[in-house]
Amino acid sequence: MDGPVRLRALLNTGPIVRLVGAHDPLGARVAARAGFDGVWASSLEACASRGLSDTGVITMRECLASAVALAASVPIPVVADCDTGFGDATAVAKMVRRFEAGGIAGVSIEDQCAQKINSLAAGRHVLVPVDVFTSKLRAAKAAQRRGDFVVIARTEALIAGLGVREALHRAAAYADAGADAILVHNKTTTAEPIADFLAAWRRRVPIVVVPTSYPDCTAAELERMGVRMVIYANHGMRAAIRAMEQSFAAILRDGCTRGVEDAIASVQDVFDLQAADRRDSLVVDRCA
């Protein structure tokens, strides 16, 4: 079963779907080996890996190339974090056709203005009017070639401090425009706003959450609330940064690597991940 078909099936049936963020094939393979259901091609990770801020600065081509590399390296679905869609409705339609052709299972676009800032960053989060965003969603759904491709509409209403009522209003409009799932983002330290949203949500369109700011809430608890997909969006990158900092400091302190060898992956582990899927040697550039 290929990625798009599998993602659609996972959303529609079975237990809560668990995705984890990655920005390169190595991270995607670690995610697959760990047992995650899919990979989130994280915009934050893609920007951070380039030394850039997560403010919509990477291009569609860069985002596509990263996502295609992930999808080519693992047998699980890849969902691409496409920020605000790289432009107007026409640009979104172009984006969908290219990501679908590249083997990506789905894309997420959000209702922030084009000059976005990361959802968890301090600052004013400005959303586009509902009709502007629904035009993007209708263009996205009209552009796709396969029914299995998933378009996730992400509302930042809670992030922007507009409250649950506005989040519900926007989510309903996005569902009416054809979104296959609604990502409701929140940056409070508890899941209470998400629980309030779900208690009032009456549509059959699946709800997706990213519990970065409320880490105590388990997948089982989210599932009981009615969440269908949970995305651990940036934890791989954050774990790697901390591990590198600790290992590099120990090497400089000790003057050798003896003190870190038991705490880091072996070279054989790297070889195993490199050999996890030989298809990567056959992948051609599908981003042209």
C-alpha positions in Angstrom: 0.0 0.0 0.0 1.6 3.3 -1.0 1.8 6.4 1.2 -1.4 8.3 0.1 -3.6 5.3 0.3 -2.2 4.3 3.6 -2.7 7.7 5.1 -6.3 7.9 4.0 -7.0 4.5 5.5 -5.3 5.4 8.8 -7.3 8.6 9.1 -10.5 6.8 8.5 -10.1 3.7 10.6 -8.1 2.3 13.5 -6.3 4.0 16.4 -5.0 7.5 16.5 -2.4 8.2 13.8 1.0 9.2 15.1 3.5 11.3 13.0 6.8 12.6 14.0 8.8 15.4 12.4 11.9 15.0 10.2 13.8 17.1 7.7 16.1 14.5 6.1 15.9 10.9 5.0 18.0 9.7 8.0 15.5 11.2 10.4 12.7 9.7 8.5 14.2 6.3 8.7 14.8 6.6 12.4 11.1 7.5 12.7 10.0 4.5 10.6 12.3 2.2 12.6 10.8 3.5 15.8 7.3 2.5 14.6 5.6 5.8 13.8 2.7 5.7 11.4 4.1 8.5 9.3 6.5 11.4 8.9 5.8 15.1 9.2 8.1 17.0 6.8 8.5 19.9 9.3 8.8 23.4 8.1 10.5 24.4 11.4 13.1 21.6 11.0 13.6 22.4 7.3 14.3 26.0 8.2 16.4 25.3 11.3 18.6 22.7 9.4 19.4 25.6 7.0 20.1 28.0 9.8 17.0 30.0 9.0 14.1 31.3 11.0 10.7 29.6 10.5 9.1 32.6 8.8 8.1 31.2 5.5 11.5 31.8 3.9 12.0 28.5 2.2 10.6 28.1 -1.3 8.2 25.6 -2.6 10.9 23.9 -4.5 13.1 23.5 -1.4 10.1 22.2 0.6 9.2 19.8 -2.2 12.7 18.5 -2.6 13.0 17.8 1.2 9.6 16.1 1.3 10.3 14.0 -1.8 13.6 12.8 -0.3 11.8 11.7 2.8 9.0 9.9 0.9 11.6 8.1 -1.3 13.4 6.8 1.8 10.7 5.3 3.9 7.7 3.0 3.4 5.4 5.1 5.6 3.4 8.2 4.5 4.9 11.6 4.5 2.8 14.7 5.2 4.4 18.0 4.1 4.2 21.2 6.2 3.6 23.7 3.5 3.2 26.9 5.6 0.7 29.1 4.0 0.8 27.4 0.6 3.5 29.5 -1.1 1.1 32.0 -2.5 -2.5 32.5 -3.7 -5.0 29.9 -4.8 -3.2 29.4 -8.1 0.1 28.8 -6.4 -1.6 26.3 -4.0 -3.0 24.3 -7.0 0.5 24.2 -8.5 1.9 23.0 -5.2 -0.6 20.2 -4.8 0.0 18.9 -8.2 3.8 18.8 -7.6 3.7 17.3 -4.2 1.2 14.7 -5.2 3.3 13.7 -8.2 6.3 13.5 -5.9 4.7 10.7 -3.8 3.8 12.9 -0.8 0.7 11.5 1.0 -0.7 14.9 2.0 0.0 18.6 2.6 -0.9 21.0 5.4 -1.5 24.6 4.7 -2.3 27.2 7.4 -4.4 30.4 7.6 -1.7 32.8 8.7 -0.8 35.6 6.4 2.1 34.9 4.0 4.7 36.6 6.2 4.1 34.0 8.9 5.9 33.4 12.1 6.3 30.1 13.8 3.2 29.3 15.8 5.0 29.0 19.1 7.1 32.2 18.6 6.3 35.4 20.4 4.7 38.1 18.3 1.4 38.9 16.6 -0.1 36.1 14.5 -2.3 37.6 11.7 -4.7 35.3 9.9 -6.1 35.8 6.4 -9.9 36.2 5.9 -11.8 33.0 5.9 -12.9 33.4 2.2 -9.3 33.9 1.1 -8.2 30.6 2.8 -11.2 28.7 1.6 -10.4 29.7 -2.0 -7.0 28.1 -1.5 -8.6 24.9 -0.2 -11.0 24.6 -3.1 -8.1 25.2 -5.5 -6.1 22.5 -3.7 -8.9 19.9 -3.9 -9.6 20.7 -7.6 -5.9 20.3 -8.5 -5.3 16.9 -7.0 -5.4 13.9 -9.4 -6.0 11.1 -6.8 -8.7 10.8 -4.3 -6.2 9.4 -1.7 -4.2 12.6 -1.5 -4.9 14.4 1.8 -5.3 18.2 2.2 -5.0 19.3 5.8 -6.4 22.8 6.6 -4.6 24.3 9.6 -6.2 27.0 11.6 -4.1 29.2 13.9 -7.2 30.8 15.5 -6.2 29.6 19.0 -2.6 30.6 18.4 -3.7 34.1 17.5 -5.8 34.4 20.6 -9.1 34.4 18.8 -10.7 31.7 20.9 -12.5 28.4 20.4 -15.6 30.0 18.8 -13.5 31.5 16.0 -11.5 28.2 15.6 -14.8 26.3 15.2 -16.1 28.9 12.7 -13.0 28.6 10.6 -12.8 24.8 10.9 -16.4 24.4 9.7 -15.7 26.7 6.7 -12.6 24.8 5.8 -14.4 21.5 6.0 -17.1 22.9 3.7 -14.4 23.9 1.3 -13.3 20.3 1.0 -10.5 19.9 3.6 -9.8 16.3 4.4 -8.7 17.1 7.9 -8.5 20.1 10.2 -5.3 20.8 12.2 -6.2 22.9 15.3 -3.0 24.4 16.7 -2.7 25.7 20.3 0.2 27.0 22.3 -1.2 26.9 25.9 0.4 24.5 28.3 -2.7 22.3 28.6 -5.0 20.7 26.1 -8.1 22.4 27.5 -8.8 24.6 24.5 -8.5 21.5 22.2 -10.9 19.6 24.5 -13.3 22.5 24.4 -13.1 22.7 20.6 -13.7 18.9 20.2 -16.6 19.0 22.6 -18.4 21.4 20.2 -17.1 19.9 16.9 -20.0 18.2 15.0 -18.4 17.4 11.7 -17.0 14.1 10.5 -13.8 15.7 9.2 -10.9 14.4 11.3 -9.1 16.6 13.7 -5.3 16.8 13.9 -3.2 18.3 16.8 0.4 19.2 17.5 0.9 19.0 21.3 4.3 20.6 21.5 3.2 23.1 24.2 1.2 20.6 26.2 3.5 17.6 26.5 1.7 15.9 29.4 -1.3 15.0 27.2 -0.9 11.4 26.0 -2.0 10.1 22.6 -4.6 7.9 24.4 -6.1 11.0 26.1 -6.2 12.9 22.8 -7.9 9.9 21.1 -10.6 9.9 23.8 -11.2 13.5 23.1 -11.8 12.7 19.4 -8.4 13.5 17.9 -7.6 11.3 14.8 -3.9 12.4 14.2 -1.2 13.6 16.5 2.0 15.2 15.2 5.2 15.3 17.3 6.5 18.0 15.0 10.0 18.8 16.1 11.2 16.4 18.8 13.7 14.5 16.7 15.6 17.7 15.9 15.4 19.0 19.4 16.7 15.6 20.8 19.5 15.7 18.3 20.6 19.2 19.2 20.7 18.4 22.9 22.6 15.1 22.3 25.1 16.8 20.0 25.7 19.6 22.6 26.4 17.1 25.3 28.6 14.9 23.2 30.6 17.8 21.8 31.1 19.3 25.2 32.3 15.9 26.6 34.8 15.4 23.8 36.3 18.9 24.3 36.4 18.3 28.1 37.9 14.8 28.0 40.2 15.3 25.0 38.8 12.0 23.5 35.6 10.3 22.6 35.7 7.5 25.1 33.2 9.1 27.4 30.5 9.4 24.7 30.8 6.1 22.9 28.2 4.3 25.0 25.7 7.1 24.6 25.8 7.6 20.8 24.8 5.4 17.9 27.4 3.0 16.6 28.9 3.4 13.1 27.1 0.1 12.3 23.8 1.8 13.2 24.5 4.4 10.6 25.3 1.7 8.1 22.1 0.0 8.9 20.1 3.1 8.4 21.9 3.8 5.1 20.9 0.3 3.9 17.3 0.5 5.1 15.9 1.1 1.7 18.0 0.7 -1.5 15.4 2.5 -3.5 17.1 5.8 -2.7 19.9 4.9 -5.2 17.2 4.8 -8.0 15.4 8.0 -7.2 15.4 10.6 -9.9 14.7 14.2 -9.5 11.0 14.5 -9.4 11.0 18.2 -8.4 11.8 19.5 -11.9 
